[in-house]
Amino acid sequence: MNSNNNITSYMVNHTYCNKNDDNGPFTIYHQNIQGLKGKTNKLMLSLFTKMPHLICLSEHHLKYSEIELTYIPTYELGAKYCRTTLKCGGVCIYSHKNIKISSINLQKYCKEQDWEIAAVKLNFLRKM
């Protein structure tokens, strides 16, 4: 099997809990995907039981035109950074469709190979 299609790199799953939250923990999944193209089905299979609120991917290796067309079922692309000069790299954040987010534009701070970042603002409704 081609190692380019494996999802075996280091992954982190963060769970955040508030004692007063009736909705359960908020989960953020991070994966150095080492190339997202052709891996979305395997990614979803690996997340099937967890279904995190946010999926953060580094090293997606996609161009802006490619990442805009990359579909992950039940998730929406919230923020992204893609390299324009060098190959590989890039970061992105997908949010579950039930989560309200706003993209934070950090493009001016990014520098290929040195500082590649993406961010979203979560819009939670507070309970009174």
C-alpha positions in Angstrom: 0.0 0.0 0.0 1.2 3.5 -0.8 2.2 5.3 2.4 0.8 8.5 0.9 -2.7 7.1 1.5 -2.2 6.0 5.1 -3.3 8.1 8.1 -0.7 6.9 10.5 1.0 10.1 11.6 0.8 11.6 15.0 -2.7 12.7 16.0 -4.1 14.5 19.1 -7.6 14.5 20.4 -8.4 17.2 22.9 -11.6 17.2 25.0 -12.8 20.2 26.9 -15.5 20.0 29.5 -17.5 22.5 31.5 -19.1 21.1 34.6 -22.3 23.1 33.8 -22.5 22.0 30.2 -25.4 19.7 29.4 -24.2 19.2 25.9 -21.2 17.1 26.8 -17.5 17.7 26.1 -16.2 19.9 23.2 -13.7 17.9 21.2 -10.9 19.1 18.9 -9.0 16.6 16.7 -5.6 17.4 15.2 -3.8 15.4 12.6 -0.7 15.9 10.6 -2.3 14.4 7.6 0.7 14.4 5.3 -1.4 15.1 2.3 -5.2 15.2 2.4 -5.9 14.4 -1.2 -7.6 10.9 -1.4 -7.7 10.5 2.4 -11.0 12.0 3.4 -12.8 8.6 3.5 -10.1 7.1 5.7 -10.1 10.1 7.9 -13.8 9.9 8.4 -13.6 6.1 9.2 -10.9 6.8 11.8 -13.2 9.5 13.4 -16.5 7.6 13.0 -17.0 6.9 16.7 -15.5 10.2 18.0 -17.0 12.8 15.6 -15.2 15.8 17.0 -16.5 19.3 16.9 -13.4 20.6 15.1 -10.9 18.9 12.8 -7.6 20.6 12.5 -5.3 19.3 9.8 -1.7 20.3 9.2 0.4 19.4 6.1 -2.6 19.0 3.9 -0.5 19.7 0.7 -3.4 21.3 -1.2 -3.7 24.5 -3.2 -6.5 27.0 -2.4 -8.5 25.8 -5.4 -8.2 22.2 -4.2 -9.0 22.7 -0.5 -12.2 24.6 -1.4 -13.4 21.5 -3.3 -12.4 19.0 -0.6 -15.5 17.6 1.0 -15.6 16.0 4.5 -19.1 14.7 5.3 -20.9 16.6 8.0 -18.1 19.2 8.2 -17.5 22.6 6.7 -14.2 24.3 5.9 -13.8 27.1 8.4 -10.3 28.4 7.9 -7.3 27.5 5.7 -3.8 28.4 4.7 -2.2 27.0 1.6 1.3 27.5 0.3 1.6 29.4 -3.0 5.3 29.0 -3.8 6.6 25.9 -2.1 5.1 22.4 -2.2 3.4 20.5 0.6 2.6 22.3 3.9 -0.7 24.1 4.7 -3.2 24.0 7.6 -6.9 24.0 7.8 -9.8 23.7 10.2 -13.1 22.0 9.5 -16.0 22.5 11.9 -19.0 20.2 12.4 -22.0 21.7 10.6 -23.8 22.2 13.9 -21.1 24.5 15.3 -21.3 28.2 14.6 -17.9 29.6 13.7 -16.3 32.7 12.1 -13.0 32.5 10.3 -10.2 34.7 11.5 -8.0 36.0 8.7 -4.3 35.5 9.7 -3.0 35.3 6.2 -0.7 38.4 6.6 1.1 36.6 9.5 1.8 33.4 7.6 5.2 32.7 6.1 5.7 29.5 4.1 7.7 26.8 6.0 8.1 29.1 9.0 4.6 30.1 10.3 1.5 28.5 8.7 -1.6 29.1 10.8 -5.4 29.1 10.6 -7.9 30.0 13.2 -11.6 30.2 13.9 -13.8 31.9 16.5 -16.4 29.7 18.1 -19.8 31.3 18.6 -21.4 29.7 21.6 -24.7 30.7 23.1 -24.4 31.4 26.8 -27.0 29.9 29.2 -28.5 32.3 31.6 
